[in-house]
Amino acid sequence: MPELWPNDLGPVICVVGARPNFMKMAPILRAFAAHQPAIPTLLLHTGQHYDRDMNDKLFEDLRLPHPDINLEVGSGSHAVQTAEVMRRFEPVLDEKKPSCVLVVGDVNSTLACTLVAVKKNIPVVHVEAGLRSYDRGMPEEINRVLTDQIADLLYTTERSAADNLAREGIAAERVRFVGNVMIDSLLNNREFARAPADSIAAVNADPALISSQQGYGVVTMHRPSNVDHADVLASLLGVLREISESIPLVFALHPRTKGNIERFGLQHLIDTPRMIMLPPQGYLEMLGLMAGARIVLTDSGGLQEETTALGVPCLTMRENTERPITVDQGTNTMVGRDIVAIRHHAAETLAGRGKSGRVPELWDGRTAERIAEDLATWLLARRNAAVN
């Protein structure tokens, strides 16, 4: 490894677009800067995440530098958003001439930037590759599958991801098992997590409600399959209200969910002091809430991983998961939209019979370091082969 990064090897363009990307990219940027030699980077924000207040707060919480480039794409349909990212990203590649483009996760920005880079013969590196829910009705699944097919280097969070990629004809030499960068962020930031009582007090709720011996649960829910249909949303809110009679629930309310509760006239189902409604939470606030919870009920992908790392029982209100390791080894139980199953597993958990699980292999807080070391070696080998 040379002492200095070669001048003729361009920067790594690191792409973020939506909230989950920020948590994955923060430790990667730190690891690239700490690597010897330092790996030059440009942080590009597509602007897919359009809540400016939450956007700025996430960067602050994660100690992420301000983006070098912001495409300011904003919201839109999947087609419009993907096309606009592609249109605005291409001239950036022409100007910056990167050594590669690094994308994370499965949002529209991930696929859009991958497509542009590959068509311009610029290598693409995909972090969090190989995860599969096998539900093509989820836009994220389409983004994952297509990105993995055309990316040059695939970093996986769990060993089973390599089997998924092999079944899709992806050569093993393109795949590296490195662990989970989401857990790097969690472990790096746990000491900075906000106290749950502070989050409760911010909405003028009584912090004593969650500080009693019974503890509290945390709820997040935003998937269209859960919140876009009045009957489904009503049944889920109904069972959550039931559970709140046994344990207070802190509900971080996604704008989509909030809007549909109002549109469908379901406000009465959450109108109880036992369900504390919070606005979307910053990363450090959410980390503090999860770490102190007795149970988490969610349809989020990232929370399945974070609760497993924290050892907190999680009930996932989805029919499938792209993170099966959280079920097989971790604290996650899939309950779908089955009200009987949700009620039963919540009761079991609150009775002390929830899943304890274990932390999966290489979820140790050093994933980003492994990515930096491997990527530097790979890029330098490619450069040397081209020179010679």
N, C-alpha and C positions, 0 to 999 in steps of 0.2 A: 504494500500500500504506500503510495507516494506521500511525502510530507504536505504537499499542497495539491489542491484539486486542479487538474489540467485546465488551462485557459481555453482550449479548443473544445471542451465538453460543456455544453450549455447547462442552464439551471434545470432543476426538477420543478415543473409546474404542478402544484398541489391544489386540487380542486375541492372546494366546499360549496354546498348549495342550500342545504336545509339543516335544521337543528341537529339531527343525529350525526351529521358529518363533522360538526365542530368538535364533539367529544372524541372522535376517532383521530382527527387531524392534529389536535394540540400536542399529544405526546410524540407523534411522528416528527413534527417540526422541531421539538426540543431535542430529539435524538439525532436528527440530521445536523443541527447546529453543534452538538457536543461531539459528534463523530470526528475522528482524526484520520484524514483531513476533513474539515467541515464540508458538508454537501450543500452547495448553493441551491436555494429554493426561491420560488416566487409563489406567494399565496394568492390564489384567484378565487374570488367569491362570485358565483353566478348571479346572486341576488334572488334565487328561487324562494328562499325564506324571506317573506315580505313584511314581517312585523318588526319594524325598525327598533322599537324599544327592547323587545326580547332579544333581537339580534345583537345589539350593542352590549346588553347585559351578559349574554353568553360568552362573547369575546372577553369581557372583563373577568367573569368568573373563572374561565379556563386559562386565563393569562395568555390568550392568543394574541399575536401581533395583529394590527390592523391590516386588512388585505392590501397587497401591492396593486391588485387590479380588481375592480368590481364591475361586472357586466350589467348589473341593475335590471335584470330581466323581469322580476316581479311575478305575480300570479297569472294564471291562465289555464286553459285546458291542457291535458297532457301533451297533445299534439302541438299546440301553440307554444307552450313553454319549452318543449324539447327543440322545436325548430328555431326558436329565438336564441336559445343558448348556442346552438350550432352556428347560427349566422354571426353572432357576436364573438364567438370563440376563435373562429378561423383566422381573422387578422392578427389576433394575439400570437398565435403560433408562428405566423409569417414574420412577425416583428421580433419575437423573443428567441426563436430557434432553440427550444429546450432539448435537453438530452432525453427526456421522457416526460410523460404526463402521468401523475399518480392520482387515482380516483379511489374513493372509499364508499362502501355501502351499496345502496340500491335505489337511490332517488333518480329523478329525471335527469338531473345534471350529470350524474355518473355516466349514464348511457350516452347522453348527447355529446359530452366532451370526448368520450371514447371513440365514437363514430368519426368525429372530425379528425382526431389525431391519427387513427389507423389509416384513414384514406389519404393522409399526407405522409404516410410512412414514418410516423413518429411512434416509438414504443410506448405502450400503455401498461401500467402497473396497477393491478386491482387488489386493494386491501379489503379483506372480509369476503373472499371469493368462495364459491362452492356451496353456499347455504341454499337450501331448497325447501319450499313448503309444498311443492307439487300442486299448487293452486294457481292455474293460469288466469284466474279471475282477479288476482291481485296485480296491479300494475308493477309493484316492486319485483315480483317474480319474473316478469318479462324483462325488466331492466337487468336483473341479476344474470339470467341465462344468456342474454345477448352480449353483455359486457364480458362474461367469462369466455365466450366463444372466440372473441377477437382480441382480447388482451394478450400481451406477450408474457407477463409474469404475474402469477396468481398466489397471493398470500392468504392462507386459510387459518381459521380460528379453532377448528377441531378436526380430528383425524377423519371423521366420516365424510367431510367435505371432499376429500380426495376421491372417495368412492363415487360420489355424485358426479364429479368432473370426469372420471374415467368412463362412466356409463355414457357420457355425452361426447366421447371421443377426444377428449383433451389430453395431450401427451403429458406423462408424469413429470418430465423434465421442466415443464413450465410451472409446476406447482411446488410451493414451499409451505410446510406447516410451521407457523411461528407463534401462535397464540392469539390473544384477543386484546386489541388496543383499547377497547372500551374499558377493560379492567385496569389498564395502565392509568387512564384518566381517573377512574374511581379511587384507586389506591393513592394516586398523587394528590387528590383533592379532599380526601376524607377528613383530614384535620381542619380543613377550611369550611366544612359543611355548616350551614346555618341551623340554629336551634329550632326544632319544630314549633316551640311555643312562640317564637318570633313571627313565624309565618302565620300562625293562627291569630295572633294579636293584630297583625296588619289588616285583617278584615273585621276587626272589632268583635271577634268571637272570644269566648272565655277560654284562655289557655288551660284553666283547671280541668276542662272537659277531657283533655288528652293526657293530663298528668296523673290521673288517678291510677289505682292499681290495675284496673282492667286494660289499660293501654288504649291503642287506637289502630285503625286500619287506614290504608291509603288506596284511593281509586283513581284510575285514569281510563278514559274511554273515548276513542275518536274514529275508529274504523267505520267506513261507510256502511258495511254490513251490519253494524251494531247500532248506528245512530241515525241513519237516513230513512228508516222505516218506522212509522209511528208505533205499530204493534210490538215490534222487537224492542225498541227503545223503552216503551212503557213497561214491558215485562222485566227488562233488566233493571230499570230504576226501581221497580216494585220489589224485586228480591234484594236489592241493595238497601232499600229502606228497612226491610225485615231484618237484615243483618245488623243494621245500625242500632236496632233495639238491644242487641247483645254487646256491641262495641261501637264507639263513635267512629265515623268514617270521615276522613279528610279527602275531599274530592277536588283534584286539580282539573278545572273545567276547561276543556278545549273549546275554542270559539265555534267550531262546527257543532259540537255537542250542545253548547249553550244556545246557539241559534235554533237548533231543532227542538230542544225542550220548549222554547218559547213558541215556535211555529206550530207545534203539535198540541200545545196547551197542557203540558205535563208538569208545570211548575209545582203543582200540589204534591207530586211524588217526592220532591226533594225539599219541601217546605217543612223541615223539622230541625230543631237545634242539634240533633244527633248526627246530621250530615252537614259538615262544614264546607261550604263552597269557596274555593280559592280561584283566583285568575290563573292563567298559565304561569308556572313557576320557573324561576331560574334554575340552573344546574345545581348550584350549591344548596338552594332551598329544597329542591327535590331529593337530593342526596341525603340531607338531614332528615327529611320526612320518612324516606324509605328505611334508613338505618335504624330509626327508632320504632318502626311499625311492628305489630304482631302478625299482620297479614297484609298482602297487597293483592288487589283485584285489578286486572288490566287487560287491554288488548294490544299493548305495545310490544314490539320486538326487543328493544333495548332493555326495558325493565325486566324482562325474563332473565337476561344475562346478569343485570346488576343485582337483582334479588338473590340469585344463585351465589354470586360472589360475596354478598353480605350475609348469607345464611338465613334469609327471611322467606317464609313460605309465600308462594305466589300462585294465585289462581288465574289462569289465562283464559279470557272469554273469547276464544277463537276455536274454529274447528280443526285447525292445523297450525303447525309452527315450523319455521325454517331453522329453528335452533333446538333440535331434538336432544342435544346434550344436556340442556337445562332440565329436561324431563327425566332422561335416563340416569343422570348423575347428580343433578342439582335439586333445587327446591320447588320446581315448577310442576303444576298439575294442570292439564288441559281440561277445561270444563265446558267449552263451547258456549252456546246460548241456552244450554239445558238448565232450566231454573231449578229442577230437583237436584242436579249434580252440583250446582253452585251453592245451594242451601246446605247440602250434605257436607261438602268438603270444607265450607266455611265453618260449620259447626265442629267438624273433626279438628280443624286447625285451632280453633279457639279453645277446644278441650285439651290442647297440648299434644294432639296426635298428627300435626302437620308434618310435611316432609322436611327433614333436616338436610339431607343431601351432602355433597362435598364439592369442593372447588375443582373444576376440571384441569387437566394437564395444560401446563404453560399459561394458565391464567394467573401469572405471577407478578405482573407489573413491569416486565422487561421485554414485552413484545416489540415495542417501537425500536429498542436497541437492536434486536435481532433483524428487524427489517432494514435498519440503516446499514448494518454491517453487510448483509447479503446484497442489498441493492447497490452499494458502493462497489463491491467486488464484481457484480454483474455488469454495471455500466462501464467500469474500467476495462473489463475483459472485452466487451464489445468495441470500445474505442480502440484498444490496442490491436484487435484483430483487423479493424478497418484501416488503421495506419500502416500495418504491416502487409 
